[in-house]
């Protein structure tokens, strides 16, 4: 059962899992986007509540804005599901490695303003220990025989193979002997006696031997195979997603209560909301566009986010801190925490395809205040 962590300036939630799966990261990020839209006064009601409200007059200007925002929000939710799957695959192939149990850090920013570069507010989301797994890769370990059953199957195969070889050799010897007897100038009776004696010898040599003892010795018995962990069912996964969403909501509410009742909540005029993602150059997704021009501002924002959350020691670089602007955000963590970014390779140069850059979502969310 996940437990909420004590609120800080950068709140965090800790999931009851070793790694954060792609579906969990996508579900929590889209949930956070909905919270940010409401807390920043971009929508008059929570997005989930607006989707359940009756439509009423669909021809009014407010109804059209509401429907456009809901459509864009649904599109973003769909894109984030495949986005974190593609990002997880990119992490799995990081630096030529392919370890399905490795993980990486993912960063997503919710930017409010006319453009991502001229933002009025930036909310950073850090996903710690995102599972690195190749999309579509199967686990066939259940089909491989293990333990005593596998050894018995191998013994049976070897026994049948040896019997086939002995039968083929005996047939070949019989044919050779008969041909030699036919070509010789000796009498028929002598040849018959030789063939009969050889046949009796072969039959006596092929007599069945007593079966070997099946009692295994204690020293040669193999160790039991490790238990195979079955993946969670759909119902279990759905319940885990709902539990994590409730944990995120409680954590954000606690953060608002700690910071003089404000937290992320602030009055802002309706504007556009952009989504920015940090991913390797080899990351591929049709809904994301690489933006090299955003590297300076968002790298500074990320540095400040890591400093405010205690991941890095604070520096007195006032100019760089001003460039990053005021930072808000939340951490999504698992039981397994990373001590450094996944793209850092000790004493080795980072390949160009593994270089982390910023990508922007090709859609946008337009806020409104009319109802």
C-alpha positions in Angstrom: 0.0 0.0 0.0 1.6 3.3 -1.1 2.1 5.8 1.7 2.3 9.6 1.1 5.6 11.2 1.9 5.9 14.3 4.1 5.2 17.5 2.0 8.1 19.7 1.0 8.6 22.5 -1.4 8.7 19.9 -4.2 6.3 17.2 -3.0 6.8 13.6 -4.0 4.9 10.4 -3.9 6.3 6.9 -3.4 4.6 4.0 -5.2 4.5 0.5 -3.8 6.6 -0.9 -6.7 10.2 -1.5 -7.5 9.9 0.4 -10.9 7.5 2.8 -12.4 5.9 1.3 -15.4 5.0 3.2 -18.6 1.3 2.9 -18.0 1.7 4.2 -14.4 3.8 7.1 -15.5 1.3 8.1 -18.2 -1.7 7.8 -15.9 -0.1 10.0 -13.2 1.2 12.6 -15.7 -2.2 13.1 -17.3 -3.8 13.3 -13.9 -1.3 16.0 -12.9 -2.0 18.0 -16.0 -5.7 18.0 -15.0 -4.8 19.2 -11.5 -2.6 22.0 -12.9 -5.3 23.2 -15.3 -7.7 23.6 -12.4 -5.3 24.9 -9.8 -4.0 27.5 -12.3 -7.6 28.7 -13.1 -7.4 27.5 -16.7 -10.8 25.7 -16.3 -13.7 26.5 -14.0 -14.1 22.9 -12.9 -11.8 19.8 -12.7 -11.4 18.2 -16.1 -12.9 14.9 -15.0 -15.9 16.6 -13.6 -16.4 18.7 -16.8 -16.4 15.5 -18.9 -19.3 14.1 -16.9 -21.4 17.3 -17.0 -24.4 17.4 -19.3 -23.7 19.2 -22.6 -26.6 21.6 -22.7 -26.3 24.2 -25.4 -23.5 23.0 -27.7 -23.7 26.1 -30.0 -22.5 28.6 -27.5 -18.9 29.9 -27.4 -18.3 28.5 -23.9 -19.6 25.1 -24.9 -17.3 25.0 -28.0 -14.2 25.9 -25.9 -15.1 23.3 -23.3 -15.5 20.6 -26.0 -12.2 21.6 -27.7 -10.3 21.4 -24.4 -11.9 18.0 -23.6 -10.9 16.7 -27.0 -7.4 18.0 -26.7 -7.1 16.5 -23.2 -8.3 13.1 -24.5 -5.8 13.2 -27.3 -3.0 14.1 -24.8 -4.0 11.2 -22.6 -3.8 8.8 -25.6 -0.5 10.2 -26.7 1.1 9.9 -23.2 0.4 6.2 -23.1 2.4 5.5 -26.2 4.9 8.3 -25.3 6.2 6.6 -22.1 6.2 3.2 -23.9 8.5 4.7 -26.5 10.6 6.4 -23.9 10.9 3.2 -21.9 12.2 1.5 -25.1 14.7 4.2 -25.7 16.0 3.8 -22.2 16.3 0.0 -22.7 18.5 0.6 -25.7 20.6 3.2 -24.0 24.2 3.1 -24.9 23.8 -0.2 -26.7 22.6 -2.1 -23.6 19.4 -4.1 -23.5 18.7 -4.8 -19.8 15.0 -5.1 -19.2 15.5 -4.5 -15.4 17.3 -1.2 -15.9 15.5 2.1 -15.4 15.9 5.8 -16.2 14.6 9.2 -15.1 12.0 11.0 -17.2 11.1 14.7 -16.9 7.9 16.3 -18.2 7.0 20.0 -17.9 3.5 21.5 -18.0 4.1 25.0 -19.4 1.4 27.8 -19.3 1.9 30.7 -21.6 1.6 31.7 -25.3 4.7 29.6 -26.2 6.9 27.2 -24.3 9.8 29.7 -24.5 7.7 32.6 -23.1 6.0 30.8 -20.3 4.2 32.4 -17.3 4.3 29.2 -15.3 6.2 25.9 -15.5 5.4 22.8 -13.5 8.0 20.0 -13.7 7.2 16.3 -13.2 10.1 13.9 -12.4 9.5 10.2 -12.8 12.2 8.3 -10.9 13.1 4.8 -11.9 11.0 4.6 -15.0 11.1 0.9 -16.2 13.3 0.4 -19.3 11.7 -2.3 -21.3 11.6 -3.0 -25.1 8.1 -2.6 -26.4 6.7 -5.9 -27.6 9.3 -8.1 -26.0 8.0 -11.4 -24.7 9.0 -13.4 -21.8 9.2 -17.1 -22.9 10.7 -18.5 -19.7 7.5 -20.4 -18.9 7.9 -22.6 -22.0 11.4 -23.8 -21.0 11.4 -27.1 -19.0 13.3 -26.8 -15.8 14.4 -29.1 -12.9 13.9 -32.9 -13.0 11.4 -32.8 -15.8 13.9 -31.2 -18.2 16.6 -33.7 -17.3 14.3 -36.7 -17.8 13.3 -35.3 -21.2 17.0 -35.0 -22.2 17.7 -38.5 -20.9 14.9 -40.0 -23.0 16.0 -38.2 -26.1 19.6 -39.4 -25.7 18.4 -43.0 -25.1 16.2 -43.1 -28.2 19.0 -41.5 -30.2 21.5 -44.2 -29.1 19.1 -47.0 -29.9 18.5 -45.7 -33.4 22.3 -45.5 -34.0 22.7 -49.2 -32.8 19.9 -50.4 -35.0 21.4 -48.7 -38.1 24.8 -50.1 -37.4 23.5 -53.6 -37.0 21.6 -53.3 -40.3 24.7 -52.0 -42.0 26.8 -54.9 -40.6 24.3 -57.5 -41.7 24.2 -56.2 -45.3 28.0 -56.1 -45.5 28.4 -59.7 -44.2 25.7 -61.0 -46.6 27.3 -59.3 -49.6 30.7 -60.7 -48.7 29.3 -64.2 -48.4 27.6 -63.9 -51.8 30.9 -62.9 -53.5 33.1 -65.6 -51.9 33.8 -68.9 -53.6 33.1 -71.0 -50.5 30.2 -73.5 -50.3 26.7 -72.5 -49.4 26.6 -74.5 -46.2 29.7 -72.8 -44.9 28.2 -69.4 -45.6 25.0 -70.3 -43.9 26.8 -71.5 -40.8 28.8 -68.3 -40.6 25.7 -66.1 -41.0 23.8 -68.2 -38.4 26.7 -67.9 -35.9 26.9 -64.2 -36.5 23.2 -63.8 -36.0 23.2 -65.7 -32.8 26.1 -63.5 -31.5 24.3 -60.3 -32.4 21.1 -61.5 -30.7 23.0 -62.3 -27.6 24.8 -59.0 -27.6 21.5 -57.1 -28.1 19.8 -58.8 -25.1 18.1 -56.2 -22.9 20.1 -55.1 -19.9 18.4 -54.5 -16.6 17.1 -50.9 -16.2 19.3 -48.6 -14.3 18.3 -47.5 -10.8 16.1 -44.4 -10.8 17.1 -43.5 -7.2 19.0 -40.2 -7.5 21.9 -39.6 -5.2 21.5 -36.7 -2.8 24.7 -35.0 -4.0 23.7 -35.0 -7.7 20.2 -33.7 -7.3 19.8 -30.3 -9.0 18.6 -27.2 -7.0 14.9 -26.3 -7.3 14.2 -23.7 -10.1 13.5 -20.2 -8.9 9.8 -19.3 -8.7 8.4 -17.4 -11.7 6.6 -14.1 -10.9 3.4 -13.9 -12.8 2.5 -10.4 -14.2 -0.4 -8.6 -12.4 -3.9 -9.1 -13.8 -5.8 -6.3 -15.5 -7.9 -5.8 -12.4 -4.9 -5.6 -10.1 -3.2 -3.1 -12.5 -6.3 -0.9 -12.7 -6.6 -0.9 -8.9 -2.9 0.1 -8.6 -3.5 3.0 -11.0 -6.5 4.3 -9.1 -4.6 4.0 -5.8 -1.7 6.0 -7.2 -4.0 8.7 -8.5 -5.6 9.1 -5.1 -2.2 9.3 -3.5 -1.2 12.1 -6.0 -4.4 14.0 -5.2 -3.8 13.8 -1.5 -0.1 14.8 -1.8 -1.0 17.9 -3.9 -3.7 18.9 -1.4 -1.3 18.5 1.5 1.2 20.7 -0.3 -1.4 23.4 -0.8 -2.2 23.3 2.9 1.5 23.6 3.9 2.4 26.6 1.8 -0.1 29.1 3.3 -3.0 27.5 1.5 -1.5 28.1 -1.9 0.8 25.4 -3.2 0.3 25.2 -6.9 -2.9 27.1 -6.8 -2.8 30.6 -8.3 -5.0 32.9 -10.2 -4.0 33.1 -13.8 -5.8 34.4 -16.8 -6.8 31.7 -19.3 -3.9 31.0 -21.7 -2.4 28.1 -23.6 -0.9 25.0 -22.0 2.1 23.3 -23.6 3.7 19.9 -22.7 7.5 19.5 -22.9 9.3 16.2 -22.5 13.0 15.4 -22.0 14.0 12.4 -24.0 17.0 11.1 -26.0 17.6 12.1 -29.6 16.7 8.6 -30.7 13.3 8.8 -29.1 10.7 8.4 -31.8 7.0 9.4 -31.6 4.9 11.2 -34.2 3.2 13.5 -31.6 6.5 15.0 -30.4 8.8 17.6 -32.1 12.4 18.1 -31.0 13.1 21.7 -29.9 16.8 22.4 -29.6 16.1 26.1 -28.9 14.5 25.2 -25.6 17.6 23.6 -24.1 19.0 26.6 -22.3 15.8 27.6 -20.5 14.6 24.1 -19.6 18.0 22.8 -18.6 18.2 25.7 -16.1 14.7 24.9 -15.0 15.6 21.3 -14.5 18.7 22.2 -12.5 16.6 24.4 -10.2 14.0 21.6 -9.9 16.7 19.2 -8.8 18.1 21.7 -6.3 14.8 22.5 -4.8 13.9 18.8 -4.3 17.3 18.1 -2.7 18.7 16.0 -5.6 21.6 18.4 -6.1 23.3 20.9 -3.8 22.1 24.5 -4.3 24.4 26.9 -6.2 24.6 30.6 -5.9 24.3 31.2 -9.7 21.7 33.9 -9.6 21.8 34.5 -13.4 21.1 30.9 -14.2 18.4 30.6 -11.5 16.7 33.7 -13.0 16.8 32.1 -16.4 15.1 29.0 -15.2 12.4 31.1 -13.4 10.2 30.0 -10.5 9.9 26.2 -10.4 7.0 24.1 -9.2 6.6 20.4 -9.6 6.2 16.9 -8.1 8.3 13.7 -7.9 6.9 10.3 -8.8 9.1 7.7 -7.2 9.3 4.0 -6.6 11.0 1.9 -4.0 14.1 1.8 -6.2 15.7 5.2 -6.4 18.3 6.4 -8.8 21.3 8.3 -7.6 22.1 9.9 -10.9 20.5 10.4 -14.3 20.3 7.4 -16.6 22.2 9.2 -19.3 25.3 9.6 -17.2 28.0 7.0 -18.1 31.0 6.8 -15.9 34.2 8.1 -17.6 32.7 7.6 -21.1 31.4 10.0 -23.7 27.7 10.0 -24.3 26.8 8.9 -27.8 24.9 11.5 -29.9 21.8 9.4 -30.1 21.7 9.1 -26.3 22.0 12.9 -25.7 19.0 14.2 -23.8 17.0 17.0 -25.5 13.6 18.7 -25.1 10.6 17.8 -27.1 7.3 19.6 -27.4 3.9 18.0 -27.9 2.4 19.0 -31.2 -1.0 19.8 -29.6 -2.1 22.4 -27.0 -4.7 23.0 -24.3 -6.5 26.3 -24.4 -8.0 27.4 -21.1 -11.3 29.3 -20.7 -13.2 30.9 -17.9 -16.7 31.3 -19.4 -19.3 28.8 -18.4 
